[in-house]
Amino acid sequence: MILFLKRTLILLFSVCAVAVLIFSSLGVLLSQFAGTPEKADVIIVLGGDNGLRVRKGAELYNAGYAAHIILTGIDERFYHPNHPNWRERRLMDFGVPKKAIKVDATSKTSWEEALNTSNTMEEKGWRSAIIVSDPPHLLRLHQTWSKAFEGSSKKFILVSTNPAWWNRILWWSNKKSYQFVISEIKKNLFYAAVHY
């Protein structure tokens, strides 16, 4: 009986340890595709942020990584080309000329952003893109953009922002980070079922 109890406790402890390890490594899993910027044709600044992505996109532009920027995630119902929205204005404040900025006001999801950008790149003859987003978003982006570019010569690299709220090991200790990771886990499962 004592031997059985010891084995049961060891098994229970092992299962708990594996569960904790898997849980804590979710941040590493989601952000593993962050790359180092390389010269490209266009920088894609994805929507859904509070300005960190825009700042990173402007930094990359000003460092000479690409001559064009596409802003996504702008609602076409409220977009007027003659009145730049706050993200366009912020890019211009950071030194990006208006003529270098193209706005995608039709994409509503990460999947649509990838497909529409792929089509724009085809029209413009662009072959390479830097995609800017936040760390927990990168796994889904890698899968999505790989699928959207499949069968073409186009390539992309994911470049991450550096938010103060993000820690890939202790992601669960910050409310914003925790919510982002849980949301991304759900979205990754949905995308795996629907798009891949």
N, C-alpha and C positions, 0 to 999 in steps of 0.2 A: 504493500500500500504506500509506504513512504517513497519507494523507488518510482512508482507510478506518479505520485504527487510531484516529485522532483522533475521528472521528465515533462510533465504537463506545464509546470512553471517555466522550465527552460524553453519549451515550445512557445508558450504565451509571450515570454520576454522576447524571443527571436522575432515573432510575428509583429510585435509592437515596435521593435527596433527597425525592422524593414519598412513598416508603415511610416514611421517618423522620417526615415531617410528619404523615402519616395516623396513625402509631403514637402520636406525642406528643399529637395532638389528640383521642384517644379520651376522655381525662378531661373535656375541654370538652364533647364530644358527649354523654357520659352525664349530666353535671350541668347541662346548659343550661336545664332547666325549673324551676330554683329560683326561687321567687317571694317577694314581700314579703307578710307576713301581712295579711289583711283580716278584718274582723268576719265571723263565720260562726256557724252553728248548733252545729257540733260539731268537735272536734279529734280526729283519728284518729292514735293513736300506734302505728305498726306494730311488729311483733315482730322478733326477731332481733338485738337490740342488747345492749350491756353497760350501758345506763343513759343514754347521751347523748340518745336519742329521748325517754325518759321525762322527763328534765330539760327538754328543749326544749318538750315538751307542757305541762309544769307552768308554765314561763315564759309561754307563750302564754295559758294559762288565767288565771294571776294578772294578766296585763296586760289581761284583759277581752276577748280575742278571741272566746271562745265560753263558753257556760255548761255544756257537756257534753264529756266525753272518752270515747272508746272505745279500749280497749286490745285489740290483736289479738296473735296469735302465742302465746297461752297454751294449753298442751296440756290438753284437757278431761279426760284420764285422771288428771291430777294437780291439777286445779283444784277447790277447795271454796269456795263463796261465803262461808261463815262464817269462813274462814281466808285472808285476802288473801295473794296471792303477793308476791314481793319487788317487782315492778313497781308493784302497787297500793300497797304500803306506802311505796315511794319517792315516789309521787305525793302520798300523804297527808302524808308528811314535808315535802314542798315546799308544803304548804298547800292542796291540793285536797281538798275534802270527799268522803267515800266516796259520798255520794248523787249526786255529779256524775260518777262513774266507772261505765261499763258495760264488761263484759268479753265479748269474742268469743272463746270457747274452742273454737269448731268449725272456724275457718278454718286451713288448713294451708299455703296458698300465697298469693302476692300476688294471684292471680286470684280465689281464694275470698274473700280479705279485701275486695276491691273489690265483688264481687257481694253478699256478706252485708251489708256496710256499706250498700250501695245499698238493699237490702231493709229494713234497720233504719231508714234515713232516711225511706223511704217510709212505714213504719208510724208513725213519730214526727212526720211532717209537716215534717221538716228538709229544707231546700233547698240548703244550702251546707256545705262541709267544708274544713277545713285538714288536710292529710295530712303527717305528719312522718316523715322518714326521712333516710338518709345520702346524700351527694351522688352517688355512683356508681349509686345505685338509681333516680334520678329519671327517666331516659329510659323505662325499662320501666314505671314507675308512671304516667307521663303517658299512655302508650299503653294500658295496662290500664284505668285509671280512665276514660279517654275512651270506651273501648269499653263499660265497665260502665254508664256514665251516658248512653250514646247513646239518643236518642229521648226523654229526660226533660228536665225543667227544672232538674235538679240540677246544681250546679257545684262545682268543687274548685280549690284552689290547693295547690301543693306547697311546703312549707317545709323547708329543709334544716338538719340539725345542722351543727355546725362542728368536726369532729374534728381533733385535732392531727396525725393521720397523713395528712390529705388535702391534696394540692396538685394542682389540675386540670391544670397543665402538666407538672409533674414527678411525676405519679402513679406512674410506674414505679420511682421511686427509694426507695419505702417498701414493705417486704414486704407489710404488711397491705393497703395501697392497691392494690398490684399484683395481689394475689390477688382482691380485691374486683372490680377492673375486668375481669380475665380471666373471672371467674365471671359477671359481668353481661353481657359480650359473648355468652357461650354461652347464657345465659338469654334474652337479647333475641332471639337467633336462634330458639330453641325457641318462645318465645311468638309470634313473628311467624308461624311455621309452624302453630301449633296454635290460637291464640286470636284472632288478628286477621284 
